[in-house]
C-alpha cells in the first residue's frame, strides 16, 4: 500500500517478478474509492437496513440501499386471509404507528364495499389517528435527536409517548400492535376516563413541545447536522414520489387530509405546515408543527364528539356487540360466521391513500368477488422514500448518513413488508 | 376526481383500448407498446399534469393468454386527480418499457414488480431484485408460487429434520 508522502525508491515485486522502480522520487497521493457496508445491524439504521456506500475519503459518492432483510411476504399472505383477518397483519407493517395502518386498510375495504360509517366512529377514528401521529412524531424526534447525539430529548419525548401509549392501552388493551379499527367503525368506544386524561394531555402538550425546542432550537450540533443536509427540491421530491413531511419540507402543499378529505378532517380547523429549503432541519420543523396541529384537531374532535353507534349497521360485514355474543345465541352465530367465513366483497378494484405520519400509505385491492382479496398491494411511504436515498445522500459526509435515514422516519417493517 | 377519459382516447386512439370508471376511479386499458408515450403525455400535458407517481404493481391471471397485468397509479398535485393505467403482457414476452425516464420514483417500483412477478422493464437503469436475495429462484407473487415455499428449509443442515 502506498501512502501520501511515501518514496517509491525500492524495487517492488509484481506477479513475482522484480521490476525496477523509477529513479525519481515523487510523493504519491492515494486516491481510490472505498466501499463500506453500513448495516444491516447498525443501531442507527432503525431496523435491518443495509446501505453500500461508495466513499471518496469521507464523502459519499454513491449510496445503494439493500432492502429485503425484513421481507415477510405480507402481500402474499393477505391473499390467503379474509378481509377482517388482514387487519392485525397491517399492524405489523409500521409497528410504531400501527393504528394508522389499520385505518388505511379499513378505508380501502370500506371504499370497495361502499360502506357508510357512523358519525361518532368517524370522529373517534380521526382523533385516534391524530394521537397516533403525535406518538409517531415523538418517536421520530426522540430517536433522531439520539442519533445526532442529543440524549435528553429522547427521554422527554418518550415520557409523553408513554402517556399516549397508556391511553391506547386503556382504549384497546394493547400498546404496540393495537388492531383497533374495524371495517365499518372501531372496536371500542372512548371511556370518560380516557377523555379526561386526553384533555389534560392536550392542555399540557404545547408546553412539552417548547421543552423539546429549547433543547434543539439553538443547539449548535443539531443545527449544523441538520441544516442544509439532504436537500431536495420540491420538483425532485414530486418526481421521486415522496409524500408526507419529506415532500412538505420541500414546500409542496400536498396532504391527503386536505386534498381528498376523509374522516372528519374537512370539518376541523387546521393548517398544513410547509417548509422552504427541503433540508433535514425543515423536515424537523414540519413534524413539530404537525404535532401542534394534531393537538388542535384532537381538541376540536373532543368538543364536537357526537353520540351514537361506533360501528356501521351492516350485519354481513360487522361483528355484533361483545356483550350480546356472550348472552344471545343469534349474536353468537352471527359473530362466528363473520369471524370465520368473513364476507364476500363485490368484484372490482380500488386504490385508497391515507395520510399517515410517514406519508401516503395506500392500499390497492383487486377483488374477484370472494371473501379474500385476489391481490392486495401496499404502497408504503418508507419504501418509496428509500428510492430517493441515493440522490439525497450523494456529496454529503459519511456521518450525515445517519440523519438522512432518520429524516424519512423509515420503519423497515413497512419498507420491506 | 379523474380527468376526462375521452380526451385521452382521442389523443391516443391506437394505444388506449378501453376506459372504465368504477367507484369514482378512472382506469385506462392500453397496449403495452404505448406505455412510454402515454405516460409522457400524462406527465407533460397541461390538462393532465400527472407529476406524482403513486405506485406500480402487478397482477397474475394464470389462466389468461396475456397472463400478467401491470398497474400504474398516477396523481396530479396541481389538478388533484388520479388515474390508473393497466396493460397486459404474456409469459413468453414478459417485458415492458421502463418509465424511469419520466418519473425517477419508478425505479424502485419497477424493481419490485420485476422481483415479485418476474416482469422485465427494458431500459431500466438498474434492474435487480430488491426484496429477495440475488440467487433466489422464482417470483413469489405469482399465483403458481407455493405459499409454503419450495422445500428449501428441509435441506438446511442446521435445522432439525422433522420428516
Boltz contact constraints between the chains, C-beta under 6 A:
constraints:
  - contact:
      token1: [A, 67]
      token2: [B, 130]
      max_distance: 6.0
  - contact:
      token1: [A, 68]
      token2: [B, 131]
      max_distance: 6.0
  - contact:
      token1: [A, 71]
      token2: [B, 131]
      max_distance: 6.0
  - contact:
      token1: [A, 76]
      token2: [B, 140]
      max_distance: 6.0
  - contact:
      token1: [A, 76]
      token2: [B, 141]
      max_distance: 6.0
  - contact:
      token1: [A, 238]
      token2: [B, 51]
      max_distance: 6.0
  - contact:
      token1: [A, 238]
      token2: [B, 52]
      max_distance: 6.0
  - contact:
      token1: [A, 239]
      token2: [B, 103]
      max_distance: 6.0
  - contact:
      token1: [A, 239]
      token2: [B, 104]
      max_distance: 6.0
  - contact:
      token1: [A, 240]
      token2: [B, 104]
      max_distance: 6.0
  - contact:
      token1: [A, 240]
      token2: [B, 105]
      max_distance: 6.0
  - contact:
      token1: [A, 241]
      token2: [B, 53]
      max_distance: 6.0
  - contact:
      token1: [A, 241]
      token2: [B, 105]
      max_distance: 6.0
  - contact:
      token1: [A, 254]
      token2: [B, 77]
      max_distance: 6.0
  - contact:
      token1: [A, 259]
      token2: [B, 80]
      max_distance: 6.0
  - contact:
      token1: [A, 348]
      token2: [B, 22]
      max_distance: 6.0
  - contact:
      token1: [A, 350]
      token2: [B, 23]
      max_distance: 6.0
  - contact:
      token1: [A, 351]
      token2: [B, 73]
      max_distance: 6.0
  - contact:
      token1: [A, 366]
      token2: [B, 59]
      max_distance: 6.0
  - contact:
      token1: [A, 375]
      token2: [B, 59]
      max_distance: 6.0
  - contact:
      token1: [A, 377]
      token2: [B, 57]
      max_distance: 6.0
  - contact:
      token1: [A, 379]
      token2: [B, 55]
      max_distance: 6.0
  - contact:
      token1: [A, 387]
      token2: [B, 105]
      max_distance: 6.0
  - contact:
      token1: [A, 387]
      token2: [B, 107]
      max_distance: 6.0
  - contact:
      token1: [A, 387]
      token2: [B, 108]
      max_distance: 6.0
